[in-house]
Amino acid sequence: MVYAYNNKPGVPGFMMVCAYNNKLSVPGFIMIYAYNNKPGVPGFIIVCAYNNKPGVPGFIMDVVLTSGCSDALHQIISVLANPGQNCLIPKPGFSLYETVARSIGVDVKRYELLPNKDWEVNIEHMESQIDDNTTFIIVNDPSNPCGSVYSREHLLQILKVAEKHKLPIVSDEIYASFVFPGERYYNLAGLTSEVPILSCSSISKRYFCPGWRFGWIIIHDRNNVFEKEVRGALVRLSQRVVRTNSLIQSAIKSILEDTPQDFLASIIEAVAKNAHHMYREMCKIPGLQPVMPRAAMYMMIGIEIDKFPDFKDDIEFIKKMISDQSVLCLPGQCFKYPNFFRVVLTVPQSDITEACTRIADFCKKYYVA
Ligand SMILES: *Cc1c(COP(=O)(O)O)cnc(C)c1O
């Protein structure tokens, strides 16, 4: 079930298990006490783990607690691939995937996301990137930096590729609960009974507390593909350097249960409002092509770089925008996606309005039709 460092009586250890995986029919699964599987805390329930000691017959480790989602990714990549092998990551995508993979000698190959299709995966391209050394596919839905969230149908297409090539999926779900009003998030592991999935998340983004360093890996493995090697390796790795924060572990029940329902809803509403405002304003600026996000906290904006002859690429464009206007955005190259830039939408609305004006002034000055 769970490996919880602080799993003693009195300081209840917790584990988090995806609700759909939490059926007593799952072989060997010991479910003790579920108290938080209501909508509003989507995707998982927390189960008290007083009975989940190693040695208990049928023990299955379903959750590994980690020091944030970054640590979860580090552990997963370390376990799933050997040096010289590779994994597939999205382009544009969160830069940590490559940083972690390369740091342990694992190569990355990138599959394209399509800006004119709400950043859906180019499925043919994804498939073409798979070779004999490919060990897993990372999917980040909703996406940083794109702010996209995939439809059920599209996730099924991705799962089909993984199933066909017998590749597990690593699902970075840190923005799972962060979708704009009217949009819907589907949990990848809930859509397959074949593809083994290691999902990872943390409280960092959802509760705006990245410094608290608390995350987890959930093992979705209905067919026991991970049983022989991966589960054991994850346990051993989580024991090598114990990274979980016991203080937060003690508080996690309250964090997940007692946070007012409208806390997240009101933030999402504000971010969605910023997104709509920003999108409207960016559409008016000659030379820019924003892509409207549906989730997470970001928007990607394309730069028609040939219309800005003063700048060679997005990095020069952004550097100048910082020095001219004090507007700081990340150039697309940070996500291996040149001639775009990423805007963060979690700022007060007045700052978004001001930033729009400054970006417009900046573009007007350098645009050549
Ligand atoms: C911020 C972020 C992470 C890292 O989260 P921590 O819990 O702070 O380590 C991982 N993946 C994505 C997509 C992120 O945006």
The ligand as an SDF file (V2000), in Angstrom:
LIG
                    3D

 15 15  0  0  0  0  0  0  0  0999 V2000
    5.8300   22.8090  -10.7090 C   0  0  0  0  0  0  0  0  0  0  0  0
    5.8020   21.5300  -11.4660 C   0  0  0  0  0  0  0  0  0  0  0  0
    6.4000   20.3500  -10.9540 C   0  0  0  0  0  0  0  0  0  0  0  0
    7.1930   20.3400   -9.6730 C   0  0  0  0  0  0  0  0  0  0  0  0
    6.4010   20.4240   -8.5490 O   0  0  0  0  0  0  0  0  0  0  0  0
    6.9910   20.3640   -7.0480 P   0  0  0  0  0  0  0  0  0  0  0  0
    5.9420   19.6590   -6.2830 O   0  0  0  0  0  0  0  0  0  0  0  0
    7.1660   21.7750   -6.5980 O   0  0  0  0  0  0  0  0  0  0  0  0
    8.2740   19.6190   -7.0750 O   0  0  0  0  0  0  0  0  0  0  0  0
    6.2840   19.1970  -11.6870 C   0  0  0  0  0  0  0  0  0  0  0  0
    5.6380   19.1660  -12.8730 N   0  0  0  0  0  0  0  0  0  0  0  0
    5.0770   20.2740  -13.4090 C   0  0  0  0  0  0  0  0  0  0  0  0
    4.3870   20.1790  -14.7280 C   0  0  0  0  0  0  0  0  0  0  0  0
    5.1420   21.4910  -12.7330 C   0  0  0  0  0  0  0  0  0  0  0  0
    4.6170   22.5980  -13.2990 O   0  0  0  0  0  0  0  0  0  0  0  0
  1  2  1  0
  2  3  1  0
  2 14  2  0
  3  4  1  0
  3 10  2  0
  4  5  1  0
  5  6  1  0
  6  7  2  0
  6  8  1  0
  6  9  1  0
 10 11  1  0
 11 12  2  0
 12 13  1  0
 12 14  1  0
 14 15  1  0
M  END
$$$$
